[in-house]
Amino acid sequence: MDKVILSSCYFAPINCYKLLVNSKEVVIDYYENFIKQTYRNRCVIYSPNGSLNLIIPLEKRTNHTPMKDVEISYDNNWQKTHWKSLEAAYRRSPYFEFYEDDFRPFYELKKWKYLVDFNTEAQELIFSLLDIHPTIGYTDKYYPSKDGYVDFRWISPKAKNDKNFLGSTDSYSQTFQEKHGFIANLSILDLLFNEGNNAPTYLNT
């Protein structure tokens, strides 16, 4: 795909990274209005009980708050809860111990005021660990549509079965696959912790 526009996401689903890897140019929208129940502040992992949503709580906002102004709430210790969930989900996976020190600061040492800052730093870490270098930019205003770009800002957990987004759903080994079967298009963390250095090859299929 030549050019795509995406939302800022919390450890985005695998097929967002397929778009990032296989598109000539990617734009992340910082000026769109925040939409509830999307990947903007949630990621979906494979827990011992099946798929699990990890949701970053947010400060109160209006219905038309642009993504760049959405603030993270720390009224409860969601970072500790998310980290414990990741440990329960992936401690037995082949590569969790290899990468855990890279991810631990997101849950134990640092705090971010704005959701887009957290998401962007998390995304940059994924790029570094996977040694991928997409051509990526960020909007300076809201574009209802952007000439020449395919718009994927609509993606959400509810749209995960849309064939226009899923693309290849070839399986890979998942920790609890024998219990719950293969679950496609989870957070990029699932692919990384299970496939390690093989993850970029999967993203290119």
C-alpha positions in Angstrom: 0.0 0.0 0.0 1.4 3.4 -0.9 0.1 5.8 1.8 -2.0 5.3 4.9 -3.3 7.3 7.8 -3.7 5.7 11.2 -4.7 6.7 14.8 -2.2 6.8 17.7 -2.6 3.4 19.5 -1.5 1.7 22.7 0.8 -1.1 21.5 -1.3 -1.4 18.4 -2.6 -4.7 16.9 -0.4 -6.7 14.6 -2.0 -5.6 11.4 -1.4 -1.9 12.2 2.3 -2.9 12.2 1.8 -4.7 8.9 0.6 -1.5 7.5 3.5 0.4 9.0 6.0 -2.1 7.5 4.4 -2.5 4.1 3.3 1.1 3.3 5.5 3.6 1.6 4.3 6.4 3.9 2.3 6.5 7.1 0.7 9.5 8.9 -0.4 9.3 12.5 -3.3 11.6 13.4 -2.8 13.6 16.5 -5.7 16.0 15.8 -8.7 13.6 15.4 -11.3 13.5 18.2 -10.7 10.8 20.7 -13.1 7.8 20.2 -14.0 5.4 23.0 -13.6 1.6 22.9 -10.8 1.7 20.4 -7.1 0.8 20.2 -6.2 4.5 21.0 -6.0 3.6 24.7 -6.3 -0.2 24.8 -4.3 -3.2 23.7 -5.5 -6.8 23.5 -3.3 -9.5 24.8 -3.6 -13.3 25.2 -4.2 -14.0 28.8 -4.5 -17.5 30.5 -8.3 -17.0 30.1 -8.2 -15.9 26.5 -8.1 -12.4 25.0 -7.8 -9.6 27.6 -8.2 -5.8 27.1 -5.7 -3.6 28.8 -7.2 -0.1 29.0 -5.4 3.1 29.9 -7.7 5.2 32.1 -8.1 8.8 31.0 -8.9 12.1 32.6 -12.3 13.6 32.0 -12.7 15.3 28.7 -15.3 16.7 26.3 -16.8 14.7 23.4 -14.6 16.6 21.0 -11.2 16.4 22.7 -8.5 16.0 20.0 -6.1 13.1 20.6 -3.1 15.4 21.3 -4.9 16.8 24.4 -6.2 13.5 25.9 -4.6 13.1 29.3 -3.8 9.8 31.2 -5.3 9.3 34.6 -3.3 7.9 37.5 -6.1 7.8 40.0 -5.5 4.1 40.2 -2.3 2.2 39.6 -3.2 0.9 36.1 0.5 0.6 35.2 1.0 -2.0 38.0 -2.1 -3.9 36.9 -1.1 -3.9 33.2 2.4 -5.2 34.0 1.0 -8.0 36.2 -1.3 -8.9 33.4 1.6 -9.0 30.9 3.6 -11.2 33.2 0.8 -13.6 33.7 0.2 -13.7 29.9 3.7 -13.9 28.6 6.1 -15.1 31.4 6.1 -18.5 29.8 6.5 -17.2 26.2 9.9 -17.7 24.5 11.0 -14.1 24.4 9.4 -12.3 27.4 12.5 -12.5 29.6 14.6 -11.2 26.7 12.5 -8.1 26.3 11.0 -7.4 29.7 13.6 -4.8 30.8 12.7 -2.8 27.7 9.0 -2.6 28.6 9.2 -2.5 32.4 9.8 1.3 32.5 6.4 1.9 30.8 4.8 0.3 33.9 7.1 1.0 36.8 9.4 4.0 36.3 7.8 6.6 34.1 4.5 8.6 33.8 3.2 10.5 30.8 0.7 13.3 30.9 -0.6 12.8 27.4 -1.8 9.6 25.8 -0.1 10.3 22.4 3.2 10.8 24.1 2.9 7.4 25.8 1.8 5.7 22.5 4.5 7.4 20.4 7.3 6.4 22.8 5.9 2.8 23.0 5.7 2.7 19.2 9.3 3.9 18.8 10.5 1.2 21.2 8.7 -1.5 19.0 10.4 0.0 15.9 13.8 -0.3 17.6 13.3 -3.8 18.9 12.1 -5.1 15.5 14.7 -3.0 13.6 12.0 -1.6 11.3 12.2 1.9 9.9 8.8 3.0 8.4 8.5 6.4 6.8 6.2 8.0 9.4 4.8 11.5 10.1 2.3 13.2 12.3 -0.6 15.5 11.4 -0.5 19.2 12.2 -4.3 19.5 11.9 -7.3 17.3 11.4 -7.9 16.0 7.9 -11.4 14.6 7.2 -9.6 12.8 4.4 -6.1 13.2 3.1 -5.4 13.1 -0.6 -3.8 9.9 -1.8 -4.0 8.2 1.7 -6.0 5.2 2.6 -7.8 6.0 5.9 -7.5 3.3 8.6 -8.5 5.5 11.5 -11.7 3.6 11.8 -10.1 0.4 13.0 -11.2 -0.8 16.4 -11.6 -4.1 18.3 -15.2 -4.3 17.0 -13.8 -4.2 13.4 -11.1 -6.8 13.9 -12.8 -9.2 11.5 -13.0 -6.7 8.6 -11.1 -8.3 5.7 -9.9 -5.0 4.5 -7.9 -4.6 7.7 -7.0 -8.2 8.6 -5.0 -9.2 5.5 -3.0 -12.3 6.3 -4.0 -14.1 9.5 -1.4 -16.9 9.3 -0.9 -18.5 12.8 2.2 -18.5 14.9 2.8 -20.2 18.2 1.0 -18.6 21.1 1.5 -19.6 24.8 -2.1 -20.6 25.5 -3.0 -21.8 22.0 -3.7 -25.4 23.1 -6.3 -24.1 25.5 -8.1 -21.4 23.6 -6.9 -21.8 20.0 -5.1 -19.2 17.8 -6.3 -15.6 18.3 -5.4 -13.4 15.4 -4.5 -9.7 15.4 -3.6 -9.2 19.0 -1.3 -6.5 20.2 2.1 -6.4 18.6 3.4 -7.5 22.1 1.9 -10.9 21.5 3.9 -11.4 18.3 7.1 -10.0 19.8 7.0 -12.1 23.0 6.2 -15.3 21.1 8.3 -14.8 17.9 11.1 -12.5 18.9 13.4 -11.8 15.9 11.1 -13.7 13.6 8.4 -11.0 14.1 9.5 -8.8 11.1 9.2 -11.7 8.8 5.6 -12.4 9.9 4.8 -8.7 9.4 6.0 -8.8 5.8 3.6 -11.7 4.9 
